[in-house]
């Protein structure tokens, strides 16, 4: 296999959200009859069950009506929109945001790609967390970087009131020449939040060793149980090169608009702009107009959205924890649960396929978030409440059916 083919072979997307159509029919060791119920795709959130911010369509239509001035914005995004966003994001994150150092992208996935493309060269050491967002590993490999995985013991961390990142291993990686550290907070797939002490340590270590940090904070608005959230960019010691990524696609159910925002280091944002100019030119011009509603939702809307998801979380955890040998740390923010299964008669890989075939439940295999998580799967519980609970009951029934 040539180098280009090898590079793209690592970008498998069959288990990515919305890609269930790519799943092939296979002969599987099925036990018992199919469990009937409404299909639930836990690989992504259900925007029909949780609609976008009120007024989104109207804002889009206003942008459309403006015509060319909105269709062909600057590559970084329309200046008026970036000015508005900078003020909102500064208030949210607790530190000033210069609109000149902010870029609007076609989704946060694109922001990650641009940020990595702007910072990672061939052979550069890049630290990522395991488990963490499935694209992180793929991006490092695509840009020919050298992976430096840092383990997060989220089970132990739960007992200690923190995420569980191995900070000693992180510092050792920095000492050994790590150039970039990429992580999500809240963590995807576990839904845990890094403690204030962990965030301060990451910021301090990155500054000490001159490491660039890319902080994916996509779910930082949807925090449960009144927990505190610590923004890295608001720390006393901040790395010189820091990029923060946010977007309205998840908590606000605006995935269909494909909008993300990245801000921070002027050098990196300038590079991201140049890269975006040859990848997509800009985030979709008309869609950018919808950002005026972000952080300007009707009073009580966000609190209601969080409360709805917290109730779904609690009810799913109750079902999962009724099954001996199943573990899932309580989601602290976002809408993910990372579920560890007991030993089964079939391989975990086959069980994910059996779950889809026998129960009409689609989950994301744990190995997407780190090769060692073979007996885990991730669900996005931003779903219709009753359908999600019923789907998890079918999942538990199959775990019992295939238990060793």
C-alpha positions as CSV (number, residue, x, y, z in Angstrom):
1,X,0.0,0.0,0.0
2,X,1.4,3.4,-1.0
3,X,1.7,6.2,1.6
4,X,-1.3,8.1,0.4
5,X,-3.5,5.0,0.4
6,X,-2.2,4.1,3.9
7,X,-3.1,7.6,5.2
8,X,-6.7,7.4,3.9
9,X,-7.1,3.9,5.1
10,X,-6.8,5.2,8.6
11,X,-9.7,7.6,8.1
12,X,-12.5,4.9,8.3
13,X,-15.9,6.5,8.9
14,X,-18.3,3.6,9.0
15,X,-18.9,4.2,12.7
16,X,-19.2,7.9,12.4
17,X,-22.6,9.7,13.1
18,X,-25.1,9.1,10.4
19,X,-23.0,6.4,8.7
20,X,-25.1,3.4,9.7
21,X,-26.0,2.9,6.1
22,X,-22.4,1.8,5.5
23,X,-22.9,-1.2,7.9
24,X,-22.8,-4.4,6.0
25,X,-25.1,-7.4,6.6
26,X,-23.2,-10.1,8.3
27,X,-23.7,-13.6,9.6
28,X,-23.8,-13.2,13.3
29,X,-24.2,-15.6,16.2
30,X,-27.7,-14.5,17.1
31,X,-29.5,-15.8,20.2
32,X,-33.3,-15.5,20.5
33,X,-35.8,-13.4,18.6
34,X,-35.5,-9.8,17.5
35,X,-36.5,-7.2,20.1
36,X,-39.2,-4.9,18.8
37,X,-39.0,-1.2,19.3
38,X,-38.4,2.2,17.6
39,X,-34.9,2.4,16.1
40,X,-32.6,4.7,18.1
41,X,-29.4,5.9,16.6
42,X,-27.2,6.8,19.6
43,X,-24.2,7.7,17.4
44,X,-25.5,11.3,17.3
45,X,-28.2,13.5,18.8
46,X,-31.8,13.7,17.6
47,X,-32.5,17.2,16.5
48,X,-36.2,16.3,15.9
49,X,-36.5,15.5,19.6
50,X,-34.5,18.6,20.6
51,X,-35.0,21.3,18.0
52,X,-32.6,24.2,17.4
53,X,-32.6,27.6,19.2
54,X,-35.9,29.4,18.6
55,X,-35.7,31.9,15.7
56,X,-32.9,30.0,13.9
57,X,-34.9,29.7,10.6
58,X,-35.9,33.4,10.8
59,X,-32.2,34.4,11.3
60,X,-31.2,32.2,8.4
61,X,-33.9,33.8,6.2
62,X,-32.7,37.3,7.2
63,X,-29.2,36.3,6.1
64,X,-30.5,34.9,2.8
65,X,-32.4,38.1,2.2
66,X,-29.2,40.2,2.6
67,X,-27.9,38.4,-0.5
68,X,-24.2,38.7,-1.5
69,X,-23.0,40.6,1.5
70,X,-23.9,37.6,3.6
71,X,-23.2,34.9,1.0
72,X,-19.6,36.0,0.4
73,X,-18.3,36.9,3.8
74,X,-14.6,37.3,4.7
75,X,-12.9,33.9,5.0
76,X,-12.8,34.2,8.8
77,X,-16.5,35.1,8.8
78,X,-18.5,38.3,8.5
79,X,-16.9,41.0,10.7
80,X,-20.2,42.1,12.4
81,X,-20.8,38.5,13.3
82,X,-17.3,38.0,14.7
83,X,-17.6,41.2,16.7
84,X,-20.8,40.0,18.3
85,X,-19.4,36.5,18.9
86,X,-16.2,37.9,20.5
87,X,-18.1,39.8,23.1
88,X,-20.4,36.8,24.0
89,X,-17.5,34.3,24.1
90,X,-15.4,36.7,26.3
91,X,-18.2,36.9,28.8
92,X,-18.7,33.1,28.7
93,X,-15.0,32.0,29.0
94,X,-13.9,34.8,31.4
95,X,-11.1,36.3,29.2
96,X,-11.0,38.8,26.4
97,X,-11.6,37.7,22.8
98,X,-10.2,39.7,19.9
99,X,-12.6,39.3,16.9
100,X,-9.5,39.6,14.7
101,X,-8.3,36.3,16.2
102,X,-11.6,34.5,15.8
103,X,-12.6,32.3,12.9
104,X,-16.0,30.9,12.0
105,X,-15.8,27.4,10.4
106,X,-18.1,24.8,8.8
107,X,-18.7,23.0,12.1
108,X,-16.3,22.3,15.0
109,X,-15.0,19.3,13.1
110,X,-13.6,21.7,10.5
111,X,-12.2,23.9,13.3
112,X,-10.3,20.8,14.6
113,X,-9.0,20.0,11.2
114,X,-7.8,23.6,10.5
115,X,-6.2,23.9,14.0
116,X,-4.3,20.7,13.6
117,X,-3.3,21.5,10.0
118,X,-2.0,24.9,11.3
119,X,0.1,23.4,14.1
120,X,1.2,19.8,13.2
121,X,4.0,19.0,10.8
122,X,5.5,15.6,9.8
123,X,7.1,13.9,12.8
124,X,5.8,16.4,15.4
125,X,4.8,14.8,18.7
126,X,1.1,15.3,19.5
127,X,-0.4,14.3,22.9
128,X,-4.0,13.2,22.9
129,X,-6.1,11.8,25.7
130,X,-7.4,8.2,25.8
131,X,-10.4,8.0,25.7
132,X,-11.2,11.2,23.7
133,X,-12.9,12.3,20.5
134,X,-12.5,9.7,17.8
135,X,-11.2,12.2,15.2
136,X,-8.3,13.3,17.3
137,X,-6.2,10.2,16.6
138,X,-7.1,10.2,13.0
139,X,-6.1,13.9,12.6
140,X,-2.7,13.3,14.1
141,X,-2.1,10.4,11.8
142,X,-3.4,12.2,8.8
143,X,-0.9,15.1,9.3
144,X,1.9,12.6,9.9
145,X,2.4,13.5,13.5
146,X,3.6,11.1,16.2
147,X,1.0,10.1,18.7
148,X,1.7,10.4,22.4
149,X,-1.4,8.9,24.2
150,X,-2.1,10.1,27.7
151,X,-4.4,7.8,29.7
152,X,-7.4,9.2,31.6
153,X,-8.5,6.9,34.4
154,X,-12.1,8.1,34.5
155,X,-13.2,5.3,36.9
156,X,-10.5,6.3,39.5
157,X,-11.2,9.9,38.8
158,X,-14.8,9.6,39.7
159,X,-13.8,8.5,43.2
160,X,-11.4,11.4,43.5
161,X,-13.7,14.1,42.1
162,X,-11.7,14.8,38.9
163,X,-11.4,13.6,35.3
164,X,-8.5,11.4,36.1
165,X,-5.9,12.6,33.6
166,X,-2.4,11.3,34.2
167,X,-0.7,14.6,34.7
168,X,2.7,13.0,35.4
169,X,2.6,11.2,32.0
170,X,1.5,14.5,30.4
171,X,4.5,16.4,31.8
172,X,6.8,13.5,30.8
173,X,5.4,13.8,27.2
174,X,6.0,17.5,27.3
175,X,9.6,16.9,28.5
176,X,10.1,14.5,25.6
177,X,9.2,17.1,23.0
178,X,5.4,17.1,22.6
179,X,4.6,20.1,20.4
180,X,0.8,20.0,20.6
181,X,-1.7,18.8,23.1
182,X,-5.3,18.2,21.9
183,X,-8.1,17.4,24.3
184,X,-11.9,17.8,24.8
185,X,-13.4,19.3,28.0
186,X,-16.1,18.1,28.7
187,X,-14.5,14.9,27.6
188,X,-16.0,13.0,24.6
189,X,-16.9,10.1,25.1
190,X,-17.2,10.0,28.9
191,X,-18.9,13.3,29.6
192,X,-16.5,14.1,32.5
193,X,-15.3,17.6,33.3
194,X,-11.7,18.4,34.1
195,X,-11.3,19.7,37.7
196,X,-10.0,23.2,38.3
197,X,-6.8,21.8,39.5
198,X,-6.3,19.6,36.4
199,X,-7.1,22.6,34.1
200,X,-4.6,24.8,35.9
201,X,-2.0,22.1,35.7
202,X,-2.5,21.6,32.0
203,X,-2.2,25.4,31.4
204,X,0.9,25.7,33.6
205,X,2.7,22.7,32.1
206,X,2.0,23.9,28.5
207,X,3.3,27.3,29.3
208,X,6.4,25.9,31.0
209,X,7.3,23.6,28.1
210,X,6.1,25.9,25.2
211,X,3.4,23.4,24.1
212,X,0.5,24.5,21.9
213,X,-2.9,23.6,23.3
214,X,-6.1,23.0,21.3
215,X,-9.0,22.9,23.7
216,X,-12.3,21.4,22.3
217,X,-15.0,22.8,24.6
218,X,-18.0,21.9,22.5
219,X,-20.2,20.9,25.4
220,X,-19.2,23.4,28.0
221,X,-22.6,25.1,28.1
222,X,-24.5,21.9,29.0
223,X,-23.2,21.2,32.5
224,X,-25.3,19.1,35.0
225,X,-25.9,19.1,38.7
226,X,-24.7,22.7,39.1
227,X,-21.1,21.6,38.7
228,X,-18.4,24.3,38.2
229,X,-16.6,24.5,34.8
230,X,-13.1,25.9,34.4
231,X,-12.0,27.5,31.2
232,X,-8.4,27.0,30.4
233,X,-8.0,30.3,28.6
234,X,-9.0,32.2,31.8
235,X,-6.2,30.7,33.9
236,X,-3.4,32.9,35.4
237,X,-0.8,31.0,33.4
238,X,-1.9,30.4,29.8
239,X,0.2,28.8,27.0
240,X,1.3,31.3,24.4
241,X,-0.3,29.3,21.6
242,X,-3.8,28.3,22.7
243,X,-6.9,27.7,20.5
244,X,-10.3,27.2,22.0
245,X,-13.1,25.6,19.9
246,X,-16.8,26.0,20.5
247,X,-19.9,25.7,18.5
248,X,-23.8,25.6,18.7
249,X,-24.1,22.2,17.0
250,X,-24.7,20.0,20.1
251,X,-26.4,21.6,23.1
252,X,-28.3,24.0,20.8
253,X,-29.1,21.2,18.3
254,X,-27.8,23.2,15.3
255,X,-25.7,20.5,13.7
256,X,-27.5,20.9,10.4
257,X,-26.2,24.5,10.1
258,X,-22.5,23.3,10.3
259,X,-21.1,26.1,12.4
260,X,-18.1,26.2,14.6
261,X,-15.9,28.9,16.1
262,X,-12.2,28.9,17.0
263,X,-10.3,31.7,18.7
264,X,-7.0,32.4,20.4
265,X,-3.4,32.6,19.1
266,X,-3.3,35.1,16.2
267,X,-0.6,33.1,14.5
268,X,-2.6,30.0,14.5
269,X,-5.9,31.7,13.5
270,X,-4.1,33.3,10.6
271,X,-2.9,29.9,9.4
272,X,-6.4,28.5,9.9
273,X,-7.8,31.2,7.7
274,X,-5.3,30.5,4.9
275,X,-6.2,26.8,5.1
276,X,-9.9,27.4,5.2
277,X,-9.5,29.6,2.1
278,X,-8.5,26.5,0.1
279,X,-10.7,24.0,1.8
280,X,-14.1,25.6,1.9
281,X,-13.4,29.4,1.5
282,X,-15.7,30.1,4.5
283,X,-18.4,28.7,6.7
284,X,-21.6,28.8,4.7
285,X,-22.4,32.5,4.4
286,X,-26.2,32.4,4.9
287,X,-25.8,29.9,7.9
288,X,-23.4,32.3,9.6
289,X,-26.4,34.7,10.2
290,X,-27.9,32.1,12.6
291,X,-25.0,32.8,15.1
292,X,-26.7,36.0,16.2
293,X,-29.1,33.8,18.3
294,X,-26.3,31.8,19.9
295,X,-25.8,32.9,23.6
296,X,-29.0,35.0,23.1
297,X,-31.6,32.3,23.6
298,X,-34.9,33.1,25.2
299,X,-34.8,33.3,29.0
300,X,-34.9,29.9,30.5
301,X,-34.4,28.0,27.3
302,X,-30.9,26.8,28.1
303,X,-31.9,25.8,31.6
304,X,-34.8,23.8,30.3
305,X,-32.6,22.1,27.7
306,X,-30.1,21.1,30.4
307,X,-32.9,19.8,32.7
308,X,-34.3,17.7,29.9
309,X,-31.0,16.0,29.2
310,X,-30.2,15.5,32.9
311,X,-33.5,13.6,33.3
312,X,-32.7,11.4,30.3
313,X,-29.2,10.8,31.7
314,X,-30.5,9.8,35.1
315,X,-33.1,7.4,33.7
316,X,-30.6,5.7,31.3
317,X,-28.1,5.3,34.2
318,X,-30.8,3.7,36.3
319,X,-31.5,1.1,33.6
320,X,-27.8,0.5,32.9
321,X,-26.9,0.1,36.6
322,X,-29.6,-2.5,37.0
323,X,-27.4,-4.8,35.0
324,X,-24.6,-6.5,37.0
325,X,-21.2,-5.9,35.5
326,X,-22.1,-2.7,33.6
327,X,-20.3,0.5,34.4
328,X,-20.9,4.0,33.3
329,X,-19.6,7.1,35.0
330,X,-22.2,9.7,35.6
331,X,-22.1,12.3,32.8
332,X,-21.1,15.7,34.2
333,X,-21.6,17.6,31.0
334,X,-22.6,17.1,27.4
335,X,-24.8,14.2,26.3
336,X,-22.6,11.1,26.2
337,X,-22.4,8.0,28.3
338,X,-19.4,5.7,27.9
339,X,-20.6,2.2,28.9
340,X,-18.3,-0.7,29.9
341,X,-19.8,-4.2,29.5
342,X,-19.2,-7.5,31.3
343,X,-17.6,-10.4,29.5
344,X,-19.9,-11.7,26.7
345,X,-20.2,-14.9,24.7
346,X,-19.5,-12.8,21.5
347,X,-16.8,-10.3,20.8
348,X,-17.6,-6.7,21.7
349,X,-17.3,-5.8,18.0
350,X,-19.9,-8.4,17.1
351,X,-22.1,-7.3,20.0
352,X,-22.4,-3.8,18.5
353,X,-23.5,-5.3,15.2
354,X,-25.9,-7.7,17.0
355,X,-27.4,-4.8,18.9
356,X,-28.1,-3.0,15.7
357,X,-29.6,-6.1,14.0
358,X,-31.6,-7.6,16.9
359,X,-32.6,-4.4,18.8
360,X,-32.5,-1.6,16.3
361,X,-30.1,0.2,18.6
362,X,-27.0,1.9,17.1
363,X,-24.0,2.7,19.3
364,X,-20.4,3.8,18.7
365,X,-17.8,1.1,19.5
366,X,-15.4,2.1,22.3
367,X,-12.4,1.4,20.1
368,X,-13.2,4.6,18.2
369,X,-11.9,6.4,21.3
370,X,-8.8,4.4,22.1
371,X,-7.7,0.9,21.0
372,X,-7.9,-0.5,24.5
373,X,-11.6,0.2,25.0
374,X,-12.7,-3.0,23.4
375,X,-15.5,-3.8,25.8
376,X,-17.1,-0.3,25.8
377,X,-19.5,1.7,23.7
378,X,-20.6,5.3,23.6
379,X,-24.1,6.6,23.4
380,X,-25.4,10.1,22.7
381,X,-28.5,10.5,24.9
382,X,-29.8,13.6,23.2
383,X,-32.8,11.6,22.1
384,X,-36.5,11.3,22.6
385,X,-36.7,10.5,26.3
386,X,-39.0,7.4,26.1
387,X,-37.4,6.0,23.0
388,X,-34.0,6.3,24.5
389,X,-35.0,4.5,27.7
390,X,-36.7,1.8,25.8
391,X,-33.6,1.3,23.6
392,X,-31.3,1.0,26.6
393,X,-33.7,-1.6,28.1
394,X,-33.3,-3.6,24.9
395,X,-29.6,-3.1,25.1
396,X,-29.5,-4.4,28.7
397,X,-31.7,-7.4,27.7
398,X,-29.2,-8.3,25.0
399,X,-26.3,-7.9,27.4
400,X,-28.0,-10.4,29.7
401,X,-28.8,-12.7,26.7
402,X,-25.1,-12.8,25.6
403,X,-23.5,-12.7,29.0
404,X,-20.8,-15.3,29.4
